[in-house]
Amino acid sequence: MVYTDIVMHPGMEGKHLFEIPLKSNDPTASAKSLRIASNWGNY
């Protein structure tokens, strides 16, 4: 399970792509990344 906070400041509306690198102790897949696509509006 992965928890993260993403905070956008005023003026940063629109589409964003975040990539969080993940490390593992699995020798067959020691590194992966989690991609989060978002569209921040002016709500």
C-alpha positions in Angstrom: 0.0 0.0 0.0 1.3 3.5 -0.9 0.1 6.7 0.7 1.0 10.2 -0.7 -0.1 13.7 -0.4 -0.1 15.9 -3.5 -0.6 19.6 -2.9 -1.1 22.1 -5.7 -0.6 25.8 -5.2 -2.8 28.5 -6.7 -2.0 29.0 -10.4 -1.0 25.4 -11.0 -4.3 24.2 -12.5 -4.4 21.9 -15.4 -3.0 18.5 -16.3 0.0 17.0 -14.4 1.8 13.7 -14.5 3.5 12.6 -11.3 6.0 9.7 -11.2 7.0 8.1 -7.9 9.9 5.7 -7.9 9.4 2.5 -5.9 12.2 0.2 -4.7 11.7 -3.4 -3.9 13.7 -6.3 -2.5 12.4 -8.6 -5.2 15.5 -9.5 -7.3 13.4 -9.9 -10.5 11.8 -6.5 -10.2 13.9 -4.3 -8.0 12.6 -0.9 -9.3 9.2 0.2 -10.5 7.4 3.5 -10.7 3.9 4.6 -9.9 2.5 7.2 -12.3 -0.4 9.4 -11.3 -2.2 11.5 -13.9 -4.3 14.4 -12.6 -6.3 17.3 -13.9 -6.5 20.0 -11.3 -9.3 22.5 -11.8 -10.1 25.8 -10.3 -13.0 24.5 -8.0 
